[in-house]
Amino acid sequence: MSGAGAASMKLTLKVWRQPGPTAPGRFVTYELRDLSPDISFLEMLDILNEQLVARGEEPIAFDHDCREGICGMCGVMINGQAHGPDSLTTTCQLHLRRFQDGDTLVIEPWRANAFPVVRDLCVDRSAFDRIIQQGGYVSVNTGSAPDGNAVLVPRHRQEQAMNAAACIGCGACVASCKNASAMLFVAAKVSHLASLPQGDAERSRRVLAMVAQMDAEGFGHCTNTGECEAACPAGIQLTHIAQLNREYVRALFCSTEG
């Protein structure tokens, strides 16, 4: 019987439990009954944690914040898929009606050397923060708020920048890539600012610094399998990686000529 038509659901969860970064982890099996198909995936984990606390057991640690698909905190692997089976959907936006009554769900954290496990389903994604610190901004003295039409930007450049800016930094691209590459994330940040006149002054320094930091963090190389685009809940496209490569080559030539 499908979850969408059931009054309640039974699910078996195999959840990765790891008490700390250096401690060994393992999958622990839990049975949940009488679940509404209309609750979200994270609400299901809330219910499980309430039961664990009532039994005197340690609740499952998992990242979450806005629960509106904006913050990018909630990412986990569900049956081997980043954020679960739905496209353009974060874990917090996933509902149990997407699954079948009686299903077994394997839930684990992002697997990447650059995203070390903190505890259970929580990983440390501060590597992304350090990449942003290397150039994911524009350092200009803005003064008072400028007129919105003072700097003219062609529509196609506006749309390109806005599409790239949609990246929420969840790390699904890294988790789904067989090489644990962060190219799609870095490409979105570089493409966003390189598409706007405000980011032009620092575009060469920015791309060189951010790519260097990406490599220093231990992310893998991109081999263009496209799984990152398929897993991205914000729909960031591979075309941004192409732009990143162009920006990088351009910056190398500029630094050589200088």
C-alpha positions in Angstrom: 0.0 0.0 0.0 1.5 3.4 -0.9 2.3 5.9 1.8 0.2 8.5 0.0 -3.0 6.6 0.6 -2.3 5.1 4.0 -3.8 6.5 7.2 -0.6 5.6 9.0 2.8 4.2 8.1 5.3 1.8 9.5 9.0 2.4 8.7 12.2 0.8 9.6 15.1 3.2 10.0 18.8 2.2 9.9 20.5 5.3 11.3 24.2 6.0 11.5 25.2 6.5 15.1 28.6 7.9 16.0 29.3 9.4 19.4 32.2 11.6 18.3 34.6 12.4 15.4 37.2 9.8 16.5 34.9 7.2 17.8 33.8 4.3 15.6 30.3 4.4 14.2 27.6 1.9 13.3 24.1 1.6 11.9 21.4 1.1 14.5 17.9 -0.1 13.5 14.7 1.5 14.8 11.1 0.7 14.1 8.5 3.5 13.9 4.7 2.9 13.7 1.6 5.0 13.2 3.4 7.7 11.3 1.3 10.2 9.3 2.4 10.3 5.6 1.9 14.0 5.7 4.8 14.7 8.2 8.2 15.8 7.0 11.3 13.6 7.2 12.7 15.8 10.0 9.5 15.6 12.0 9.9 11.8 11.8 13.3 12.1 13.4 11.8 14.4 16.0 9.3 11.6 16.9 12.1 9.0 17.0 14.1 11.3 19.3 11.1 11.8 21.7 10.8 8.0 22.0 14.6 7.6 22.6 14.6 10.2 25.3 11.5 8.6 26.9 13.5 5.3 27.0 16.5 7.0 28.5 18.6 6.7 25.4 20.7 9.2 23.5 18.7 11.1 20.9 20.0 11.2 17.3 22.0 14.3 16.5 21.1 15.9 13.1 21.5 19.4 11.7 18.5 21.6 11.0 17.5 25.3 11.3 14.9 26.9 9.1 13.1 23.8 8.0 12.0 25.8 4.9 14.6 24.6 2.4 16.7 27.8 2.8 19.5 27.3 5.3 21.1 24.2 3.8 21.7 22.6 7.2 19.5 19.5 7.0 21.4 17.4 4.5 21.7 13.6 5.0 22.0 10.6 2.7 18.7 8.7 2.5 19.1 5.3 0.8 22.2 6.5 -0.9 20.7 9.7 -2.2 21.6 13.2 -1.0 18.4 14.8 0.6 16.4 11.7 -0.5 14.6 10.6 -3.7 13.0 13.9 -4.7 14.7 16.4 -7.0 15.1 20.1 -6.1 14.1 19.2 -2.5 16.0 19.5 0.8 15.6 16.9 3.5 13.4 19.2 5.6 11.0 19.5 2.6 10.8 15.7 2.1 7.6 14.1 3.3 6.9 10.5 4.3 4.2 10.2 1.6 7.2 9.9 -0.8 7.9 6.4 0.7 5.9 3.2 0.9 4.4 1.7 4.0 6.9 -0.8 5.4 9.9 0.7 3.7 13.4 0.5 5.2 15.3 3.8 5.1 19.1 3.9 5.5 20.1 7.3 6.9 23.7 8.5 7.1 25.7 11.7 7.1 27.6 13.2 4.2 30.7 11.1 3.4 33.7 13.3 2.5 37.1 13.8 4.1 36.5 17.6 4.0 33.2 17.1 6.0 34.3 15.2 9.1 31.5 13.7 11.2 30.9 15.6 14.4 28.3 13.2 15.8 25.7 10.9 14.3 24.2 12.7 11.2 26.0 16.0 11.9 29.1 16.9 9.9 31.5 19.9 10.0 31.0 21.9 6.9 33.2 24.8 7.9 35.4 24.0 4.9 32.8 25.9 2.9 33.0 28.9 5.2 36.8 29.0 4.7 36.4 28.9 0.9 33.9 31.8 1.1 36.3 33.8 3.3 38.9 33.6 0.5 36.8 35.7 -1.8 33.0 35.0 -1.8 32.3 38.7 -1.3 32.9 42.2 -2.8 35.1 44.5 -0.7 33.9 47.9 -1.8 32.9 51.0 0.1 29.2 51.2 -0.6 28.4 54.3 1.4 24.7 55.0 1.5 22.3 52.8 -0.4 22.8 53.4 -4.1 19.9 53.9 -6.5 18.8 50.6 -7.8 19.1 51.6 -11.4 22.5 53.4 -11.0 24.4 50.4 -12.3 22.9 48.9 -15.4 23.2 45.1 -15.6 22.0 43.2 -18.7 19.1 40.9 -18.0 21.0 37.7 -19.0 23.8 38.6 -16.5 21.2 39.3 -13.8 19.6 35.9 -14.3 22.9 34.1 -14.4 24.0 35.8 -11.1 20.7 35.1 -9.4 20.7 31.4 -10.5 24.2 31.0 -9.0 23.2 32.9 -5.9 20.5 30.3 -5.2 23.2 27.9 -3.8 22.4 27.3 -0.1 25.8 25.6 0.6 24.2 22.4 1.9 27.0 20.2 0.5 24.8 17.7 -1.4 27.1 18.2 -4.4 30.1 17.0 -2.4 28.2 14.1 -0.8 26.8 12.8 -4.1 30.1 13.2 -6.1 32.2 10.0 -6.3 35.3 12.2 -5.9 33.8 14.4 -3.1 34.4 17.5 -5.3 33.2 20.9 -4.3 33.4 22.4 -7.8 29.7 23.1 -8.1 29.6 25.0 -4.8 32.7 27.0 -5.7 31.5 27.6 -9.2 28.2 29.0 -8.0 30.0 31.5 -5.7 32.5 32.5 -8.3 29.9 32.7 -11.1 27.5 34.8 -9.0 30.0 37.6 -8.4 31.8 37.4 -11.8 28.5 38.0 -13.5 28.0 41.4 -11.9 29.9 44.6 -12.3 30.3 44.9 -8.6 32.4 41.8 -8.5 34.6 42.6 -11.5 37.4 44.4 -9.7 38.4 41.3 -7.7 37.4 38.5 -10.1 40.9 37.3 -10.8 42.1 37.3 -7.2 38.8 35.8 -6.1 38.8 32.7 -8.3 42.5 31.9 -7.7 42.1 32.2 -3.9 38.8 30.2 -3.7 40.1 27.4 -5.9 43.3 27.2 -3.9 41.4 27.0 -0.7 39.1 24.3 -2.1 42.2 22.2 -3.0 43.7 22.9 0.5 40.5 21.6 2.2 41.0 18.2 0.5 38.0 18.1 -1.8 38.4 15.8 -4.8 38.7 16.7 -8.5 35.7 17.2 -10.8 35.3 14.6 -13.5 32.0 15.9 -14.9 29.8 13.0 -14.0 26.9 15.5 -13.3 25.7 13.9 -10.1 26.2 17.2 -8.3 23.7 18.9 -10.5 21.2 16.1 -10.1 21.5 16.2 -6.3 21.5 20.0 -5.9 18.2 21.1 -4.2 18.7 24.6 -5.7 19.1 23.4 -9.3 22.6 24.8 -9.7 23.7 23.8 -13.3 27.0 22.5 -14.6 27.3 25.5 -16.8 28.6 27.4 -13.8 31.5 25.0 -13.6 32.3 25.8 -17.2 32.3 29.5 -16.2 34.5 28.8 -13.2 37.0 27.1 -15.5 37.0 30.1 -17.9 37.4 32.5 -15.0 40.3 30.4 -13.6 42.1 30.3 -17.0 41.6 34.0 -17.5 43.0 34.8 -14.0 46.0 32.6 -14.6 46.8 34.5 -17.9 46.3 37.9 -16.1 48.6 36.9 -13.3 51.2 35.6 -15.8 51.1 38.8 -17.8 51.3 40.9 -14.7 
